[in-house]
């Protein structure tokens, strides 16, 4: 029988955690499994914190439970707690100055990645079987890679965001984490809505320009993984994903994201003047300066990128690329080093966001004992195919 845990279970969980677990329905496909939930999903009777105590203090308890959480409970999973996230989900570092940085058990002394930091750290530390997160600009994919676990960013619109706090609705998706590919796949029928595209895998494209964004050591171990797994993969075709470079895509994503998050939270921030952590404060200040005149060209670039990516990655095709360009930065990394990591990472993670495409992180390899992630990106609606492929490639991961 699941025991009620203490209020503070680990660094992955918020101080305002669930007082007792929420029991899942008996006999469901996830019965007997435990799950944690990022503190952006409403749970009836609880306040939703968004990583910021001032926001939490101005919230009333939710009257309903978020759709994604309700699906987990209906399928039998026990929700054991609410996890730490970066403030307003506006970071990929995983640092929270108010609640602390969740410990990355698989990369000691290094950052867990964000913004779904606590969810990934909880799975990586074995505190739960599954965890729910969100992914706008990499908030599932990045911490999955840095914590050495499996994670999926679903196709835009495949999982309801009802009852989840928004960040940038043009890109917001629900995702989840698991330590093994079988468990990651097990959530597919529970969480994914509508009929997925049943086209089987036919082509595998290796994103050469995305690989050159990564450190040489990362490229080397990921190439080795692809070689190990070649027995279950179709032949690789090399492609250039962004013929004009990734910077225009990254910049357009950043502008749209900034405009949308400020439209949602700007008035509240100006009224309440909350303390925001380093990096978050600067990004919010930048978002406040953006205008409709800035947004219009960014939207045009994003629309061209979307059409290009959907032509490049049709149903039955999978694009292979590094999830992040390096191992996890050290906890002591400077602000300048973190800015560089964010910029390099967003060049890779903005691809799926702009395309509205699903992407799965595999804990494919290690560099100096630290996890390195490889990503599989598919056409919109091919989430199930990516999950199946993750299961097939699982035996080759971790080398």
Secondary structure, 3 states (H helix, E strand, C coil): CCCCCCCCCCCCECCCCCCCCECCCCCCCCCCCEEEEECCECCCCCCCCCCCHHHHHCCCCCCCCCHHHHHHHHCCCEEEEEECCCHHHCCCCCCCCCCCCCCCCCCCCECCCCCCHHHHHHHHCCCCCEEEEEECCCCCHHHHHHHCCEEEECCCCCCCCCCECCCCCCCCEEEEEECCHHHHHHCHHHHCCCCCCCCCCCEEEEEHHHHHCCCHHHHHHHHHHHHHHHHHCCCEEEECCCCCCCHHHHHHHHHHHHHHHHHHHHHHHHHHCCCCCCCHHHHHHHHHHCCHHHHHHHHHHHHHHHHHHHHHCCCCEEEEEECCCCCCCECCCCHHHHHHHHHHHHHHHHHHHHHCCCEEEEEEEEECCEEEEEEEEECCCCHHHHHHHHHHHHHHCCC
